[in-house]
């Protein structure tokens, strides 16, 4: 029993079964080539905090992953934008209150000036251990191909001037782009 309609048979326009099978095979091969894994692993990090102690984890993870050949994207939102701001990143503070790993009680941490003291202590430790600065980690990461993204909604909300971010930071990025990047990544981290 033929599935051709009289109009199709008469016109001769309908492809043959063999032609359809060949076209399906061609499309399958094209799809396989387009979705073929090139072996590059991807990491997506969301940085939400802008304190001195919270600036290091996304930067260290990003630069290390890039050194291991990962394609890395770090999406900075809310206070995490301070990490990408050239001036703010040089003056990040360490809070003594509400930090469970601080070796002092919250009541002592709440004394005026304690944040300044704990920040200076941490900066001294960073210097004494010859640990890279925030600026050095950002520059190294950018050189290694890490993509730093600044959340456009937060830029607008916090009234940041995009000119104040490090060169190479991508602005105008929204949550939808971050979600798409995370969906494609092998590793997703929220810091």
WOPEVEN-V253398 format. One record per backbone hydrogen bond with DSSP energy under -0.5 kcal/mol. CO is the residue of the C=O (numbers start at 1). NH is the residue of the N-H. Records with the same first field share a line. If there is no record, write none. Layout:
CO = NH / NH
This chain:
5 = 9
6 = 10
7 = 11
8 = 12 / 13 / 14
16 = 20
17 = 21
18 = 22
19 = 23
20 = 24
21 = 25
22 = 26
23 = 27
24 = 28
25 = 29
26 = 30
27 = 31
28 = 32
29 = 33
30 = 34
31 = 35
33 = 36
39 = 41
41 = 71
42 = 186 / 187
43 = 73
44 = 189
45 = 47 / 75
46 = 48 / 191
47 = 77
48 = 79 / 80
51 = 55
52 = 55 / 56
53 = 57
54 = 58
55 = 59
56 = 60
57 = 61
58 = 62
59 = 63
60 = 64
61 = 65
62 = 66
63 = 67
64 = 68
65 = 70
66 = 69
70 = 72
71 = 43
72 = 147
73 = 45 / 75
74 = 76 / 149
75 = 47 / 77
76 = 151
77 = 80
78 = 81
79 = 82
80 = 83
81 = 84 / 85
84 = 86 / 166
85 = 89
87 = 90
88 = 91
89 = 92
93 = 52 / 95
98 = 100
99 = 102
102 = 104
105 = 108 / 109
106 = 110
108 = 111
111 = 114
113 = 117
114 = 118
115 = 94 / 119
116 = 120
117 = 121
118 = 122
119 = 123
120 = 124
121 = 125
122 = 126
123 = 127
124 = 128
125 = 129
126 = 131
127 = 130
133 = 137
134 = 138
135 = 139
136 = 140
137 = 141
138 = 142
139 = 143
140 = 144
141 = 146
142 = 145
146 = 148
147 = 74 / 149
148 = 170
149 = 76 / 151
150 = 173
151 = 155
152 = 156
153 = 157
154 = 158
155 = 160
156 = 159
160 = 162
161 = 164
162 = 165
164 = 86
166 = 169
169 = 171
170 = 150
173 = 152
174 = 178
175 = 179
176 = 180
177 = 181
178 = 182
179 = 183
180 = 184
181 = 185
182 = 185
187 = 44
189 = 46 / 191
